[in-house]
Amino acid sequence: MQVVGPSGYYELTATDPDGWPHYKQLKPMPDLNPFEQENFLKDHVLLYFEENGI
């Protein structure tokens, strides 16, 4: 599950033999206060669900 991928922060680069994903950071995450962090993550989780038909 790549929640912040659509915003261009990370991209999947590989999956190891145990099935763990490995990501490359493409740009720094924004500097947000705790309230903004919560909203950022909520928005991205909802977008993930929408895009994946969940």
C-alpha positions as CSV (number, residue, x, y, z in Angstrom):
1,M,0.0,0.0,0.0
2,Q,1.5,3.2,-1.1
3,V,-0.6,6.0,0.4
4,V,1.5,9.1,-0.3
5,G,2.8,7.8,-3.7
6,P,0.2,9.6,-5.8
7,S,1.5,13.0,-4.4
8,G,4.9,12.2,-5.7
9,Y,6.7,11.8,-2.4
10,Y,7.8,8.2,-2.8
11,E,8.0,5.5,-5.5
12,L,8.1,1.8,-5.1
13,T,11.6,0.6,-6.2
14,A,11.5,-3.1,-5.3
15,T,10.0,-5.9,-3.2
16,D,12.5,-8.1,-1.3
17,P,12.3,-11.9,-1.2
18,D,10.3,-11.7,2.1
19,G,7.7,-9.5,0.3
20,W,8.6,-6.2,2.0
21,P,8.3,-3.2,-0.3
22,H,11.2,-0.7,-0.7
23,Y,10.6,2.9,-1.6
24,K,12.7,5.8,-2.9
25,Q,11.9,9.2,-1.5
26,L,11.4,11.6,-4.4
27,K,10.9,14.8,-2.5
28,P,10.9,15.8,1.2
29,M,7.6,15.5,3.1
30,P,6.1,18.8,4.1
31,D,6.8,20.3,7.5
32,L,3.4,20.1,9.2
33,N,2.1,20.5,12.7
34,P,0.4,17.4,14.3
35,F,-3.1,18.6,13.2
36,E,-1.9,19.2,9.6
37,Q,-0.1,15.8,9.6
38,E,-3.4,14.1,10.6
39,N,-5.4,15.8,7.9
40,F,-2.6,15.1,5.3
41,L,-2.7,11.4,6.1
42,K,-6.5,11.2,6.2
43,D,-6.8,12.8,2.8
44,H,-4.2,10.4,1.3
45,V,-5.8,7.3,2.8
46,L,-9.2,8.4,1.4
47,L,-7.7,9.0,-2.0
48,Y,-6.1,5.6,-1.9
49,F,-9.4,3.9,-1.1
50,E,-11.2,5.9,-3.9
51,E,-8.5,5.0,-6.5
52,N,-8.5,1.3,-5.5
53,G,-12.3,0.9,-5.4
54,I,-12.4,0.2,-1.7
